[in-house]
Amino acid sequence: MFNTLRTFTLLAALTALFMGAGYLVGGTGGMLIALGLAAAMNLFSYWNADKIVLRMYNAREVNAESAPQFYQMVAQLAENAELPMPRVYIIDTDLPNAFATGRNPDNAAVAATMGLLRRLNQQEIAAVMAHELAHVKNRDTLTMTITATIAGAISMLANFAMFAGMFGGNRDNPLGGFGAILVALLAPIAAMLVQTSISRTREYAADKGGAEICGQPMWLASALTKIERLAHEAEYRQAEKNPATAHLFIINPLSGKSVGALFSTHPTTQDRVQRLEQLAQDWGKTSGGDAAQATARPWG
């Protein structure tokens, strides 16, 4: 119930921002057009946002024949989590990262980069994918994916507003060309703030859930440390082109050079690792049929 309420609250905030930006660019007519576009976009995003995000990153779907070891790993983790088998994708970049998407557990997808599969060991990969399945189980993926889609649309509107402001804007709005320029400068920042407001607790919860699914908090702690060190060896151009999707990844993929990167969509890796270390200590002090033992599975 809470996740459903959070989703609709987020959609309402982004829709209101979209409408306000439309008004400042095109006056009353612009606001009504933005309202219509937002309604259509919300509906379209609910059904198609996962496909849009996967297409942005040229993700290719794999199966038990094309990627047997990775696919079987995800299948085992999904069984541990008592989830339906998600669709599995691989992204062709050497920078290690991963994300989950989809409107619900029955229509979920998980994606990992080639860098993740090549540069992390099997235990670390399992922990990362368990983290992503925890997002699916917590039903974060709908919120995450729709946010990425609408925030991206707000950024595109901001680009249009910059051109409109250069030519005086629409005289039907009270601020004229200044209103359009205001949208160009502030709308992307406001969209990023909305994203940031829901990200930190979501990541902490997925870290804990991922540790429970794979049974080993320190596997995830090791994976996060390694990804943080390797993920910014080079600029991830697809992520830089689509900064509104940064919050989807397990580690922020942005280089830090863009305006969007000024607003952290993730807790610090140090804080996340410390929480996982504490979780491992707590589990180590517990004997009997605790959560860690109940969810632990052997990995080769």
N, C-alpha and C positions, 0 to 999 in steps of 0.2 A: 504493500500500500504506500509506504514512504517513497519507494523508488518511482512509482507511478506519479505521485504528487510532485516529486522533484522534477520529473520529466516535463510535466505540463507547466510547472512554474518557470522552468528554464525556457520552454518554447514561448510562453507568454512574454517573458522579458526580452527575448531576441526579436519576437514579432513587434513588440512595442518600439524597440530600438530601430527596427527596419522601417516602421511606419513614420517615426519621428524624422529619420534621415530622409525619407521620401518627401515629407512635408517641407523640410529645409531646402531640398533641391528643387522641387516642383510645385510647392504650395499645396492647396487642398487637393488638386488633381493628382499631384505626385503622391500624396498620402494615400488616396484611394487606390491608385495603381499599386503602391507598395503593399497595401492591405490585401488586395487580390493576389498579388504575387506571393506574399507570405503564406496565405491560406493554401494556394496551390503547391508551394514549395514544401510546407509542412506535410501535406498529404503525400506528395511525391517522395519526400525524404523517408517517411515511415516505411514505405515499401521498397525503395531503391537506393537509400543512402549507402548501404554496405557495398553495393555494386559500384557506385560512384567512387568511393574511397579506394577500393581494390583496383579500379581502372586507373586512378590517378598515379598509382605506384607500379603499374604494369605487372601486377601480381598474376602468377599463373597457377592454376589449380593442379594439385597432384593427388595421386591415389596410391593404393597398396602396390601397384605395379611400377609406377614411375618413381616413387620415393618410399620404398618399403619400410626402412628402419625408422624414418621420421614419422611416417603415417601410423605405424604400429605404436610408436611411443605416444602420439596424441590419442590414439584409441584407448590405450591402457589408462592414461590420465583421465580421459573422459569417463571411463568406467569407474575409476576411483572416486570421481566427483559426482557420480550418479547423474551424468548429463548425456543427452543424445550426442552421437558422433557429429562434430562440426565439419564443415568443409575446410580443407587444408590447402594453404597457398604458400608459395615461395616467391620472394622478391629478389631480383637479380642485382644486388649491390653487395659490395664487400664490407660495408659498414654494418656491424652487428646490431640488430634491433628486432622488435616484434610488436604486433598489436592484434586485438580482437575486434570484431564488428558483427553486426546483425541485429535485427529488431527483438529477438527473443532466443532462448536456448534451442528451440526447434529450428531456427533459421540462422544459426551462428556460423561464423567463419573465423579461423585463426590464421595469421600470416607471420612467417619468419623470413628474415633476409638470409641470403647465401652466406653472408659474413657471420651470422649467428651460428649457422650449422657447421661452418668450417673452422671457426676460431674458438668456440667453446667446447668443453668436453660434454659427454652424454648426460652426466648428472646435472650440469648447469643448464643445458638445453631443456631437459625435463622440467627443471624448476621454473624456467622462463615461460614455457608453455602452460605449466600449472597456474602460474600467475594470470596468464591470459584467460584460461578457463575459469578462474575465480571471477574475473570481470563478467564472463558470460553467466555464471551461476548467480552473481549479485544483480544481474540485469542492468549492468552499467552500459552495455554496448549500444543500446538504443539512444540513451542520452548522449553518449560520446559521439556517435556517428551523426546524429541530427545536428548536434552543436557544430561539428566540423562543416557540415553542408551549409547551414544558415550563416555561420560566421564568415565562410568563404564568400557567400553572396553579399554580405555587408561590405566586405573588402572590395568587391567588384563595384558596388554602388559608390563607394568612396572614390574609386578611380574615376568613375563617371562624373561625380560631383566636382572633382578637381577641374575637369574640362569645362563643366557648366559654370563654375565660379570664374574662370578666366574670361567668359563671355557675358558676365553680369548676372547669371542665374535666372530664375523665374520670378518675375515681378509680383506674382500672386502670393509669394511668401513674405513675411515681415522683414526678413533680413537680406533679401536680394542675393547678390553674388556672394556676400559675406557668409550667408547661411550655407551655401554650397561648399565654400572653402572650409567652414567649420565642420561639416560632415566629413570632408576628405581627411581632415586632421584627427578628429575625435572618434568617429564611428568605429574604425578598426581597433582603437584602444579600448573603447567600451566593450566591444565584442570579446576581446581578449580577457578583460576583467571578469566577464560573465563566465568564461571558460575556467579561468583560474579559481574562481570561487568554489567550484565543485570538485576540483581535481585532487587536492591534497588528501582529504579523508578517503576518497575513492581509491587512491594508490596504496595507502596504508592498509586498507581493508583487503585489497587484492593481494598484497604481499603476504598477509596472514593467511588468507584463504589458499593461496598458492602453496605455502609451506605445509598446510594441512593436507592438500591434495597429493603432493609428492612425498610428504612425511619427513622432510629434511629442511629446516629453515636455513641452514648454513649453505646448502646448495644454491639457494636463491641469493643469499648474501654474497657468495663468491661470484655468481653470474652478474649481479648488479655492479659490483666493483670492476669487473673485467669490461663490461659493456661501456661503463662510464669512461674508462681509460681509452677504449678503442673507437667509440662511436664518433668521435670528433677528429679523427686522424685526417679526414678530408671533408670538404663541404658536401652535404647530401643535397644535391641540386633539386630533386623532386620535392623534398621536404621544404626547402627554401622557397620553392614556387608555391607551395600550399601550406603556409604557416598555420592556418586554422586547424590543421590536422595534427599538430605537434602533440596535443594532449592524448592522442590515441596510443602512442608508443610507450613501451615500458621505460625507456629513458628518452628525455627530450632530444630529438634529432637535429635541432637547429644549432647553427654554429655560434650564435650570440651576436652576429653582426646586424641582424634585422631588428626593426622596432618590435615585432612580435616576441622576439626572444627576451626582451626586457621584462616580460611578465612570466614568471616561472610557472609552468603548468604542472610541475612535479615537486614533491618535497626533495630536499637534498639527498643525494645517495648516501651520504654519511649518516643522516638521521634514519633512513630506511634500514641500513645495515645494522645500526645499533639496536633498533627494535627487533630485528630478526635474531641478533645475538642474544638479546634478553629472552626472546621466545624459546630459543634453543636451550638456554639455561633453565628456564621454567620447566620445560618438558623433561630435561635431564634429571630434575629433582623429583619428578613424579613417577611413581611405580604403579603397576597394574594396568588396566585397560583404558588408558587415557586417549585423548584425541590423536596424539602423535603416533602412538602405536597402532591405533585402529586404522589410520589412513596410510601408514607406511607400506611401501611395496618394494621388492628387490629390483634393482636395475643392474644390468651387466656393464 
